[in-house]
């Protein structure tokens, strides 16, 4: 695969990087690497990537209680001084 990527797509990857592509599902792939893989393998990104489009169910959050606002004691509240 390293030789194929170098010859067909001019991409040099380490042996470890190529091995990682085959042994585990990558969490991210650079677009240049994806393009090189598609060139070398003569395929499209859809052939290489499977996207799970199943909607994620979110738990229903209980409504938050509304805090009671403090009320001024006996109408004689003091206002802020002018700035």
Secondary structure, DSSP 8 states (H G I E B T S, - for coil): -HHHHHHHH-----HHHHHHHHHS--S---HHHHHHHHHHHT--HHHH------------------------STT--------
